[in-house]
């Protein structure tokens, strides 16, 4: 084999290796972006759920206070 052929083969191997590395890096970046997107989706949902639970507990507490007041002996 001549030096040109060896250089061509080496260049081809380097190009394939570089392309494979870029593809792997892009897949990792896509996976990271997907995780960030899902996380950003659940933040508002969790806040809304927390607000809903808080509102429900507040309403339940007010109902119990009203029942307690109605059942308390009057002076």
Secondary structure, DSSP 8 states (H G I E B T S, - for coil): --HHHHHHHHHHHHHHHHHHHHHHHHHHHHHHHHHHHHHHHHHHHHHHHHHHHHHHHHHHHHHHHHHHHHHS---
